[in-house]
Amino acid sequence: MPGVIEEILERWSPRAFSHRAVAGEDLKKIFEAARWAASSYNEQPWRFLVGHRGSETYKKIFDSLVEFNQGWAKSAPVLILSAASKHFAHNKAPNQYAIHDTGAATAYLVLQATALGLHAHSMAGFDHDKARAAFGIPNEYHVGAVTALGHLGDVDALPEGLREQEVSSRQRKPLNEIVFAEWGQPAKL
């Protein structure tokens, strides 16, 4: 649709990553973008653990992935694990919006990566308890998601079952299925 920010339209979640490293300056820009996401009470409840291939952080994140995701994520040069504080810092009240806000920060991160010519693929397929234990993440934090980040790679390097999915057209539900005036009634836009 004309007028939609180009990076939103270009963003997608590939599984084919190049082994090419991500420049440190690009990572700084990506996390700076995440830092500017909106959050309830400007709490900024997100925390990101970032691992470069070959580092101990990368290994811990990778080891927490389910086998299916390990099969393709092993080529990504950067793995990121998100977490979100369960309580507001200013009054210790439960922060029911922390995961939402961390998702917003991750979206900014992904869009900045897209603007830099990089790609990201967030995933839920990992062992949250294993990741929490590996990093000593306090119970006061939700474990969020893992995001693979890097340059686009060769589709033919993917396991056979994923190649077709990688090149298939992207699909999105029509607006009338997701934007309502009343529950189940499409809004008039």
Secondary structure by P-SEA (a helix, b strand, c coil): ccccccccccbbbbcccccccccaaaaaaaaaaaaacccccccccbbbbbbccccaaaaaaaaacccccccccccccbbbbbbbbcccccccccccaaaaaaaaaaaaaaaaaaaacbbbbbbccccaaaaaaaacccccccccccccccccccccccccccccccccbbbbccccccccccccccccc
